[in-house]
Amino acid sequence: MKRFTETELAKELRQQYIKNPPEGMTSDEVLDMSDDDLLDMDYFLHEFDELDDDDFGEEGFYIF
C-alpha cells in the first residue's frame, strides 16, 4: 500500500470531488476549500463506511 502525505491525499481528493462533488456542494466550493477542510469533509463522509452489519446505527427501533 502506497503512503501518501496529507498534501498528496488532499490533491487527489480535490480532483475526485471536483469531478463528483458531494450533495449540496459545487465543484467551485470544493476548489476553494483548504486542504484541512477537504480532508475533514472526506473523513466525515466516510466515517461509518467500515462498520459491521451488527453495529449500532442500523435502521430500526431502539429502546434504551
Secondary structure, DSSP 8 states (H G I E B T S, - for coil): -----HHHHHHHHHHHHHHS--TT--HHHHHHS-HHHHHHHHHHHSTTTT--TTSTT-SS----
